Amino acid sequence: MITDQQVQLLRFSMTKYSNQKIAAAKSGMSERSARKYLKIKALPSELKKERHWRTRSNIFEPVWGKIENMLILSPGLTAKTILSYLMSQHPGQFQISNLRALQRQIQLWKSSYGPDKEIIFPQDIRPGRQSQSDYTRMDSLRVTIGGKLFPHLLFHFMLPYSKWEDASICFTESFDSLTAGYERAVWKLGKQAPEHRTDNQSAVSTNIKGKMVFTERWQEFMKHYGVVPTSNNPGKGHENGSVEKSHDLLKKAIDQALLLRGTRNFNSQSEYADFIQTIVDDRNKARSAVLSEEIDLLQDLPSCKYNAPVLALVRVSSASTVRLQGGIYSVPSRLIGYQLKACIYQSTIELYYGRRLIQTMPKLVSGQSYAINYRHIITQLIRKPGAFEDYKYRDCLFPRVIFRKTYDAYKKLYPSKGHKLYLKILQLAALHGENIVSQILEKEFALGKYPSLEKITNQLTVKQEVCPDVKVSIIELKLYDTLMQRLFQGASS
């Protein structure tokens, strides 16, 4: 079959060689075809005639009126649903193999009579005009903390023009997580856009008589920053399209970094947060040039943050714990009886004695009522091992599954003193690091061996190398004088 490119090459070759035989050979066609196309002076595509007849009978013609009525009444019906209906109403007349033919006919009908579709109007994104934020669920990445699945969300903030972004871990789409995420982002950036767009989440808007309006708290927060709040129409996520698209790109970047890391497990939430922050910072480095164009067009921040911490005075109980907003938190036992000042933020709590920061800890999330750090109490438990078995918060003393496995093994071998041996293992974890002790335990169980306390202690003991006895002999200065004389003599000769 002769193509348009061949004919164009034929004409070019004729102007160059002025020989029909050579031109035909150069274009890859016979001399007869060459004479034809040089004579008619038209391309093959221009000679094709549109076909107005069918090459095979239309099996749906007898029922097309019924199909058309179905599409008019319910435009959302698919060809597969309609074919299933026809097969049930006309047994033996239609087969599943007719699906592709029906799809083509419905598509052709919709091109002339189908309903109008929603148009996505491309927007001219201008610098310094707007910021956007939204949440994205991270469960698909299967991240674990200490071997346990870590279900969570990311609050994602960005500037649509420069693509500068920030992300923070949260657990619910609440007003607190929204305001904390926004404040973290803009104070990190050092500037803010005059308009901020969100979706119609309950934290920012409410339905009053069928109309979505912003809540008083959200308007008050935006007023503190001098920012105009906006939102997309309900169900129109593409109106917040810049941050929606950026969700996918950020999650892919995190997933790729996890693949390079070789494991999706982290020792703590703070370690995972640092991992995400490193990825976000690397992505922002590539946007520094565009950000420099936008940063001067943004407005200044207010003199202080809106999300100031909730302050509380607490006294450390005899159980080495404090109670804050209904939750129980452990502190080092040396603080028993002390009165501490607590600064309660959206996701963290800071404890102070006077002006000295004593402890920073994550705030309990929904569904949790206590957080006991075994490092705070292990020394006292070693002295009072009998308190372990019925300790109210005993489940917190198994920081990883491997520790519970070790405890069960000790109790099975030594019913009367197994818990004492386990507490000494826990003390080793507090002294030498939970990660290294858990690795030793995993290795022992993998080899089918009993993880004896003595063997674990020996592996943790650091052998001190003997420092060699180095003797430095005193050099006679006369040798130096002799060397200098020889050098001078050599230079003068």
C-alpha positions in Angstrom: 0.0 0.0 0.0 1.5 3.3 -1.1 1.7 6.0 1.7 1.7 9.8 1.6 5.4 9.8 2.6 6.4 7.6 -0.4 4.6 9.9 -2.8 6.3 13.0 -1.2 9.7 11.3 -1.5 8.9 10.4 -5.2 8.2 14.1 -6.0 11.3 15.2 -4.2 13.4 12.6 -6.1 12.0 13.7 -9.4 13.1 17.3 -8.8 16.6 16.0 -7.8 17.3 13.3 -10.4 14.7 14.1 -13.2 14.5 10.4 -13.8 11.2 8.5 -13.1 12.9 5.1 -12.8 15.4 6.4 -10.2 12.7 8.4 -8.3 10.5 5.3 -8.2 13.3 3.2 -6.8 14.2 5.8 -4.2 10.6 6.0 -3.0 10.1 2.2 -2.9 7.4 1.8 -5.5 7.0 0.5 -9.0 7.4 2.7 -12.1 3.7 2.1 -12.9 2.7 3.5 -9.5 5.1 6.3 -9.8 3.6 7.3 -13.2 0.1 7.2 -11.6 0.9 9.5 -8.7 3.0 11.9 -10.8 0.1 12.2 -13.2 -2.8 12.7 -10.7 -0.8 15.0 -8.4 -2.7 13.8 -5.3 -1.7 12.0 -2.1 -3.1 8.5 -1.3 -5.0 9.8 1.7 -6.8 12.3 -0.5 -8.0 9.6 -2.8 -9.8 7.6 -0.1 -13.6 7.7 -0.1 -15.6 7.6 3.0 -17.7 4.4 3.3 -21.4 4.8 4.1 -22.5 1.2 4.1 -22.1 -1.6 6.7 -20.0 -4.6 6.0 -22.2 -6.8 8.3 -25.7 -6.7 9.7 -26.5 -4.8 12.8 -27.7 -7.3 15.4 -29.1 -4.6 17.7 -31.2 -2.9 15.0 -34.5 -4.6 16.1 -34.1 -3.4 19.7 -32.2 -0.1 19.1 -35.3 2.0 20.0 -35.5 0.3 23.4 -31.7 0.9 23.9 -32.0 4.5 22.9 -34.9 5.1 25.4 -32.8 3.5 28.2 -29.9 5.8 27.4 -32.1 8.9 27.4 -33.7 8.1 30.7 -30.5 6.9 32.4 -27.4 8.2 30.7 -25.1 6.5 33.2 -26.0 3.0 32.0 -23.1 1.1 30.6 -23.1 -1.2 27.6 -22.4 -4.2 29.7 -25.5 -3.5 31.9 -27.7 -3.0 28.8 -26.4 -6.2 27.1 -27.1 -8.2 30.3 -30.6 -6.8 30.3 -31.1 -7.7 26.6 -29.8 -11.2 27.1 -32.3 -11.8 29.9 -35.2 -10.3 27.8 -34.3 -12.0 24.5 -32.7 -15.4 25.4 -30.5 -16.8 22.7 -30.6 -13.6 20.5 -27.6 -11.9 22.1 -24.3 -13.1 23.4 -21.5 -11.6 25.6 -19.3 -11.6 22.5 -21.6 -8.8 21.1 -20.4 -6.4 23.9 -17.8 -4.6 21.8 -20.3 -4.0 18.9 -22.8 -2.5 21.4 -20.1 -0.3 23.0 -19.2 1.2 19.6 -22.9 1.9 18.7 -23.6 3.5 22.0 -20.4 5.6 21.7 -21.5 6.7 18.2 -25.0 7.6 19.5 -23.6 9.6 22.4 -21.4 11.6 20.1 -24.6 13.1 18.5 -27.3 12.8 21.2 -25.5 12.2 24.5 -25.6 14.6 27.4 -23.0 17.4 27.7 -20.0 16.6 29.9 -18.4 18.7 32.5 -15.6 20.9 31.2 -12.4 21.3 33.2 -11.2 24.8 32.4 -7.4 25.2 32.5 -6.4 27.9 35.0 -3.7 30.5 34.7 -1.8 29.9 38.0 -0.3 33.2 39.2 2.4 33.5 41.8 1.7 34.7 45.3 -2.0 34.3 45.0 -3.1 31.1 46.8 -2.0 28.2 48.9 -3.8 24.8 49.1 -4.1 22.0 51.6 -5.6 18.6 51.9 -5.3 15.2 53.5 -4.1 12.0 52.0 -4.3 8.5 53.5 -1.0 6.7 53.7 -2.2 3.1 54.7 -1.3 1.8 51.2 2.4 2.2 51.9 2.2 -0.3 54.8 4.5 1.6 57.1 5.1 0.0 60.5 6.4 1.5 63.8 8.2 -1.1 66.0 6.8 -3.9 63.8 3.1 -2.7 64.1 1.1 -1.2 61.2 0.9 2.5 61.5 -2.4 3.8 60.1 -2.1 7.6 59.5 -2.8 10.5 57.3 -0.5 13.2 55.9 -1.6 16.9 56.0 -0.3 18.2 52.7 0.2 22.0 52.1 1.5 23.5 48.9 1.8 26.7 46.8 0.4 25.9 43.3 2.7 28.2 41.4 6.1 27.2 42.8 5.0 23.7 44.0 6.7 24.4 47.4 5.2 21.9 49.9 5.1 20.7 53.4 3.7 17.5 55.0 3.0 16.5 58.6 1.7 13.3 60.1 -1.8 13.3 61.6 -4.6 10.8 62.4 -7.9 12.6 61.8 -9.1 15.4 59.5 -9.8 17.6 62.5 -9.7 21.3 63.1 -6.6 20.9 65.3 -4.6 18.9 62.7 -5.6 21.4 60.0 -4.6 24.5 61.9 -1.4 22.8 63.3 -0.4 21.7 59.8 -1.1 25.1 58.3 0.9 26.9 61.0 3.8 24.5 60.7 3.9 25.1 56.9 3.6 28.9 56.8 6.0 29.5 59.7 8.5 27.1 58.0 8.1 29.1 54.8 8.2 32.5 56.6 5.4 33.9 54.4 1.8 33.2 53.5 -0.5 33.5 50.5 -3.4 35.9 50.8 -5.9 33.1 50.0 -6.0 29.5 51.3 -8.1 26.8 49.7 -9.4 23.6 51.3 -12.1 21.1 50.5 -15.5 21.1 52.2 -14.4 19.1 55.3 -16.3 19.4 58.5 -13.4 21.1 60.2 -13.8 24.2 58.1 -17.4 24.3 56.8 -20.9 23.2 57.8 -24.2 22.8 55.9 -26.8 25.4 56.8 -30.1 25.1 54.8 -28.4 23.3 52.0 -25.5 25.8 51.7 -21.9 25.2 52.8 -20.6 28.0 55.0 -17.3 28.3 56.9 -17.4 27.6 60.6 -16.7 30.5 63.1 -13.5 28.8 64.4 -12.1 28.5 60.8 -13.0 32.1 60.0 -11.4 33.2 63.3 -8.2 31.3 62.5 -8.0 32.7 59.0 -8.7 36.2 60.3 -5.7 35.9 62.7 -3.5 35.3 59.7 -5.2 37.9 57.5 -6.0 35.2 54.9 -9.2 34.8 52.9 -10.6 31.2 53.2 -11.9 29.5 50.0 -13.1 26.0 49.2 -14.0 23.9 46.2 -17.6 23.0 45.4 -18.8 19.8 47.2 -17.7 16.7 45.2 -15.4 18.7 42.9 -12.0 17.6 44.1 -10.4 18.8 40.9 -11.0 22.4 41.9 -8.3 21.8 44.5 -6.3 20.1 41.7 -2.8 21.3 42.4 -2.5 19.7 45.8 -4.6 16.6 44.7 -2.1 15.9 42.0 0.8 16.6 44.3 -0.6 13.9 46.7 0.2 11.2 44.2 3.7 12.5 43.4 4.6 12.8 47.1 3.3 9.3 47.9 5.3 7.9 45.0 8.4 9.6 46.2 8.0 8.3 49.7 7.3 4.8 48.4 10.4 4.9 46.2 12.5 6.1 49.2 11.1 3.2 51.3 12.1 0.7 48.6 15.6 2.2 48.6 15.7 2.0 52.4 15.0 -1.7 52.2 12.4 -1.7 55.1 9.1 0.0 55.9 9.6 -0.4 59.6 10.7 2.5 61.9 11.7 2.5 65.5 9.5 5.5 66.4 7.1 8.0 64.9 9.7 10.7 65.2 12.1 8.7 63.1 9.4 8.2 60.4 8.5 12.0 60.5 12.2 12.8 60.0 12.3 10.4 57.0 9.3 12.2 55.4 10.8 15.6 56.1 14.0 14.7 54.4 12.1 13.7 51.2 10.0 16.9 51.3 13.1 19.1 51.8 14.8 17.4 48.8 11.8 18.0 46.6 11.7 21.6 47.7 15.4 22.2 46.8 14.5 21.7 43.1 11.9 24.4 43.4 14.1 27.1 45.0 14.5 29.1 41.8 10.7 29.3 41.1 10.0 29.9 44.8 12.3 33.0 44.7 10.0 34.5 42.1 7.0 33.9 44.3 8.3 34.6 47.9 8.4 38.4 47.5 4.7 38.4 46.4 3.5 36.7 49.6 2.4 38.5 52.7 4.1 38.7 56.1 3.1 36.5 59.0 1.4 37.8 62.1 3.5 38.5 65.3 2.5 35.2 66.9 0.9 31.8 66.2 -2.8 31.1 66.7 -2.2 27.6 68.1 -0.6 28.5 71.4 -0.2 25.5 73.7 -2.7 24.7 76.4 -0.9 25.2 79.8 -1.4 23.0 82.8 0.2 22.3 86.1 0.5 18.6 87.1 2.0 16.8 90.0 3.9 13.5 89.5 2.1 10.7 91.3 3.7 7.9 93.3 3.3 5.7 90.2 5.7 8.0 88.3 2.9 9.2 86.1 1.0 12.4 85.3 -2.6 12.8 84.1 -3.2 15.3 81.2 -6.5 15.8 79.5 -7.7 12.4 80.7 -4.6 10.5 79.6 -1.9 8.9 81.7 1.8 9.5 80.8 4.9 8.2 82.6 7.9 10.3 83.6 11.3 9.4 85.2 10.8 8.2 88.8 13.2 10.9 90.1 10.3 13.4 89.5 7.8 11.7 91.9 6.2 14.4 94.0 7.4 17.3 91.7 5.0 19.8 90.2 5.6 20.2 86.5 4.3 22.7 83.9 2.8 21.0 80.8 2.6 22.7 77.4 0.0 20.7 75.4 0.3 21.1 71.7 -1.8 19.4 68.9 0.4 16.4 68.6 3.1 16.7 71.3 3.4 17.5 75.1 6.3 19.3 76.7 7.0 19.0 80.5 9.0 21.7 82.3 10.3 22.0 85.8 10.8 25.7 86.2 12.3 26.8 82.9 14.1 23.5 82.2 12.6 21.2 79.6 12.3 17.8 81.3 10.5 15.7 78.7 8.9 15.8 75.2 6.4 13.1 74.3 3.8 12.5 71.6 0.2 13.2 72.6 -2.2 10.3 72.9 -4.3 9.7 69.9 -8.0 8.7 69.8 -8.5 5.3 71.4 -5.4 5.5 73.6 -5.7 6.2 77.4 -2.1 5.8 78.6 1.5 5.9 77.4 4.1 4.2 79.7 7.7 4.3 78.8 9.4 1.3 80.3 12.7 3.2 80.6 11.1 5.4 83.3 10.2 2.5 85.6 12.5 -0.4 84.8 15.0 0.3 87.6 12.3 0.2 90.2 10.7 -2.9 88.7 14.0 -4.7 89.0 13.9 -3.9 92.7 10.2 -4.9 93.0 9.7 -7.7 90.3 6.6 -9.0 92.1 4.7 -5.9 90.9 5.2 -6.8 87.2 2.6 -9.6 86.8 -0.4 -7.5 87.9 0.9 -4.1 86.8 -2.0 -2.1 85.4 -0.1 -0.9 82.3 1.9 -4.1 81.8 1.2 -4.3 78.0 3.4 -1.2 77.6 6.3 -3.2 79.0 6.4 -5.3 75.7 7.7 -2.6 73.3 7.9 -5.1 70.4 6.5 -8.5 69.6 9.9 -10.2 70.1 10.0 -9.0 73.8 6.6 -10.6 74.4 7.9 -13.8 72.7 10.9 -13.7 75.0 8.7 -13.3 78.1 6.5 -16.2 77.2 9.6 -18.4 76.6 11.1 -17.5 80.0 7.7 -18.1 81.8 7.5 -21.5 80.1 11.0 -22.6 81.2 11.0 -20.9 84.6 7.4 -20.4 85.8 8.5 -18.9 89.2 11.3 -16.6 88.0 10.7 -16.1 84.3 9.3 -12.6 84.8 12.5 -11.6 86.7 14.7 -12.7 83.8 12.5 -10.8 81.4 12.8 -7.6 83.4 16.6 -7.9 83.2 16.3 -8.2 79.4 14.1 -5.1 79.4 16.8 -3.3 81.5 19.4 -4.2 78.9 17.2 -2.7 76.2 17.0 0.5 78.3 20.8 0.6 78.8 22.1 -0.6 75.4 19.3 0.3 73.0 16.0 -1.4 72.3 16.9 -2.0 68.6 20.2 -3.9 69.2 18.6 -6.1 72.0 15.7 -6.9 69.7 18.1 -7.9 66.9 19.9 -10.3 69.2 16.7 -11.8 70.4 15.4 -12.2 66.8 18.7 -13.9 65.8 18.6 -16.4 68.7 15.0 -17.4 68.0 15.8 -17.7 64.3 18.5 -20.2 65.1 16.1 -22.1 67.3 18.1 -21.3 70.4 17.0 -20.2 73.8 17.9 -16.5 74.4 19.7 -16.9 77.7 20.4 -13.8 79.7 24.1 -14.6 80.0 24.5 -15.0 76.2 22.7 -11.7 75.5 24.8 -9.9 78.1 28.0 -11.2 76.6 27.0 -10.0 73.1 26.3 -6.5 74.5 29.6 -6.3 76.5 32.0 -4.0 74.7 35.5 -5.4 74.8 38.1 -2.7 75.5 41.2 -3.0 73.4 44.5 -2.8 75.2 46.2 0.5 74.4 49.8 -0.3 73.2 52.7 1.1 75.2 54.4 3.5 72.8 57.9 4.7 73.7 59.3 7.8 72.0 63.0 8.2 72.2 64.6 11.6 72.6 66.4 12.8 69.5 69.8 14.4 69.9 69.9 17.9 68.4 73.5 17.5 67.2 72.2 15.2 64.5 70.0 18.0 63.3 72.9 20.5 63.2 75.0 18.0 61.2 72.2 17.6 58.7 71.8 21.4 58.2 75.6 21.8 57.7 75.6 19.2 54.9 72.6 20.9 53.2 74.4 24.3 53.3 77.6 22.7 51.9 75.7 21.1 49.1 74.0 24.3 48.2 77.2 26.3 48.1 79.0 23.8 45.9 
